[in-house]
Amino acid sequence: MKLLYLSSFLLLLLMPGMVAADAMDNVANLIKQGNSKEIGKLFAPTVEMTVMAEEQSYSQTQATSVLGDFFTKHKPQTIKLLHKVNSSASIQLGVYILTTADKQEYRIAFTLKDVGGTMRIIELGIEDEKVK
């Protein structure tokens, strides 16, 4: 009986971390699919975006359009985790390497923040991967 309580207690302790990781993994999977519309639903009302050294603050709709244009020109093929920081329940960072159909590699970095109980993308950066 003690073992049952102990395992239930440990599961409850680990659940917040698992939920946070799911949000990061969800964004990474949507990037791999090139699904700008679903990613757009995860954007905060205002998003700081850097796409190939062009940095600007966009509305949710504008950011979705800019990301859609990028995916149209660079069709995603694979994505690989480079770095993930999810030690905070309210803000998290993910850095991934995206390989496109034309074998180009891009470094994708995004920051998620808890906005009204939902993890939202507040920053997104896309740049050429310089380290091979």
C-alpha positions as CSV (number, residue, x, y, z in Angstrom):
1,M,0.0,0.0,0.0
2,K,2.9,2.4,0.8
3,L,4.3,1.7,-2.7
4,L,1.0,2.8,-4.3
5,Y,1.0,6.0,-2.3
6,L,4.6,6.7,-3.1
7,S,4.2,6.1,-6.8
8,S,1.1,8.3,-6.9
9,F,2.9,11.1,-5.1
10,L,5.9,10.9,-7.4
11,L,3.6,11.0,-10.4
12,L,1.9,14.2,-9.1
13,L,5.3,15.8,-8.6
14,L,6.3,15.1,-12.1
15,M,3.1,16.2,-13.9
16,P,3.8,19.9,-14.1
17,G,7.1,19.2,-15.9
18,M,5.4,16.8,-18.3
19,V,2.7,19.3,-19.2
20,A,5.3,22.0,-19.9
21,A,7.3,19.6,-22.1
22,D,4.2,18.8,-24.0
23,A,3.8,22.5,-25.0
24,M,7.4,22.7,-26.3
25,D,7.1,19.4,-28.1
26,N,3.8,20.4,-29.6
27,V,5.3,23.6,-31.1
28,A,8.3,21.6,-32.4
29,N,6.0,19.1,-34.1
30,L,4.0,21.9,-35.7
31,I,7.2,23.5,-37.0
32,K,8.2,20.1,-38.5
33,Q,4.8,19.9,-40.2
34,G,5.1,23.5,-41.5
35,N,1.7,24.2,-40.0
36,S,1.8,28.0,-39.6
37,K,-2.0,28.2,-38.9
38,E,-1.9,25.9,-35.9
39,I,1.3,27.6,-34.6
40,G,-0.5,31.0,-35.1
41,K,-3.1,29.8,-32.6
42,L,-0.3,29.5,-30.1
43,F,1.1,33.0,-30.6
44,A,0.6,35.7,-28.0
45,P,-1.3,38.8,-29.2
46,T,2.1,40.4,-30.0
47,V,5.1,38.3,-31.1
48,E,8.7,39.4,-31.4
49,M,10.0,37.7,-34.5
50,T,13.4,37.5,-36.1
51,V,13.4,35.9,-39.5
52,M,16.8,35.8,-41.3
53,A,18.1,38.9,-39.4
54,E,14.9,40.9,-39.9
55,E,13.6,41.6,-36.5
56,Q,10.1,43.0,-35.9
57,S,7.2,43.0,-33.5
58,Y,4.1,41.5,-35.1
59,S,0.4,40.9,-34.3
60,Q,-0.7,37.3,-34.0
61,T,-2.1,37.4,-37.6
62,Q,0.9,39.1,-39.1
63,A,3.3,36.6,-37.4
64,T,1.2,33.7,-38.7
65,S,1.5,35.1,-42.2
66,V,5.3,35.7,-42.0
67,L,5.8,32.2,-40.7
68,G,3.6,30.8,-43.5
69,D,5.7,32.6,-46.1
70,F,8.9,31.1,-44.6
71,F,7.4,27.6,-44.7
72,T,6.3,28.1,-48.3
73,K,9.8,29.0,-49.3
74,H,11.5,26.4,-47.0
75,K,9.5,23.2,-46.7
76,P,10.3,21.6,-43.3
77,Q,11.5,18.0,-43.4
78,T,13.0,17.2,-40.0
79,I,13.5,18.9,-36.7
80,K,16.1,18.1,-34.0
81,L,16.2,19.4,-30.4
82,L,19.3,21.4,-29.7
83,H,18.4,22.9,-26.3
84,K,15.4,23.1,-24.0
85,V,14.8,25.0,-20.8
86,N,11.6,24.2,-19.1
87,S,12.5,24.5,-15.5
88,S,10.0,27.3,-15.0
89,A,6.3,26.6,-15.2
90,S,5.6,30.2,-16.5
91,I,8.4,30.6,-19.2
92,Q,10.2,28.1,-21.4
93,L,12.8,28.2,-24.2
94,G,13.4,25.8,-27.0
95,V,16.1,25.8,-29.6
96,Y,15.8,23.4,-32.6
97,I,17.6,22.7,-35.9
98,L,15.2,22.5,-38.8
99,T,16.2,20.7,-42.0
100,T,14.2,21.6,-45.0
101,A,13.5,19.7,-48.2
102,D,16.3,21.5,-50.0
103,K,18.7,20.3,-47.3
104,Q,19.2,23.8,-45.8
105,E,19.5,24.0,-42.0
106,Y,17.9,26.7,-39.8
107,R,18.1,27.4,-36.1
108,I,14.6,27.9,-34.7
109,A,14.4,29.4,-31.2
110,F,11.2,30.2,-29.4
111,T,10.0,31.3,-26.0
112,L,6.8,30.2,-24.4
113,K,5.1,32.2,-21.7
114,D,2.1,31.5,-19.5
115,V,-0.5,34.0,-20.6
116,G,-3.8,33.6,-18.8
117,G,-3.1,29.9,-18.0
118,T,-2.1,29.0,-21.6
119,M,1.4,28.7,-22.9
120,R,1.8,31.2,-25.7
121,I,4.7,31.9,-28.1
122,I,6.0,35.4,-27.3
123,E,9.3,35.2,-29.3
124,L,10.3,33.3,-32.4
125,G,13.6,33.4,-34.2
126,I,14.7,31.8,-37.4
127,E,18.3,32.0,-38.7
128,D,20.7,30.1,-40.8
129,E,22.4,27.3,-38.9
130,K,26.1,28.3,-38.9
131,V,27.4,25.3,-36.9
132,K,27.6,22.2,-38.9
